[in-house]
Amino acid sequence: MLLDPVLCGRWRRRLETIVFVASPTPNSPVIPASEGYVKPLPGGFSIYFNADAARLRIIRDVTTRVLRAAGAGAETCENARLIVSELIGNCVRACGDGVPVVVDIEVEPTGVWIRVHDPESRRLPTPSRTAMDDPAAETGRGLGLVDLLAPGRRVVPTAVGKQIVCRLPRSPGERAA
């Protein structure tokens, strides 16, 4: 697919406004250089970071702001935040706190692509046997939720690990960007 350079330029400026704020305000989701490396993508962003709880909050915030700037509704933003959280949490469970992770978020007219890459190729995400409606269960629903929200999740082996890829459809009635 060829990308329109004018559209890509617009996205780059929009993302730079959202993420790379020169003089931050209290509401700016600035990612300090010490927290990770952010690269604009057409219709989204890619961020390279070492996963931990503090950085996860930053990633969720940036995800929401980028999706809102792309015209995504509240439900799509919240679902994307949940998926990103679950997939990064799985990386941390598989590899430990501080694992190097790459997250790509790309918006398209009918949905949002979410890709999370970690270095552990042998530990694949496996849904638990916990029933989604089990009121006593405290854990084990994460991948089940991801599969409900973004059907067709897949694992792609890479030269340095694996990448979890899923596409979150836009919420019903939400306008396309």
Helices and strands as residue ranges (DSSP letters): H 5-19, E 37-41, E 44-50, H 53-69, H 74-95, E 100-108, E 111-118, H 142-149, E 154-158, E 161-169
